[in-house]
Amino acid sequence: MEYMVQASADQRERLSMSVERLNQSGERINESRRTILETEELGISILEDLHQQRQTLLHAHNKVLYVSHAFFSFLCASKEMGCLLYV
């Protein structure tokens, strides 16, 4: 009888340890999920920032093209009129 009581106590201890490990694993999984969500939000934010920077660069590029075109048009017109400015 004493053996059964001891075996039962050992089983309860192992069960308790198993439940504790299971709870710890669940906590780690939940923490991992939170980390994944935070990482995803950060990634979305970075992509939005990169998109905005791309738009800014494209806008600046278009302005440079416009100014360049206007400048060369001015040079061509000046040559035709014979009044090319020396810079």
Beta strands, then each sheet from edge to edge (+ up, - down):
end
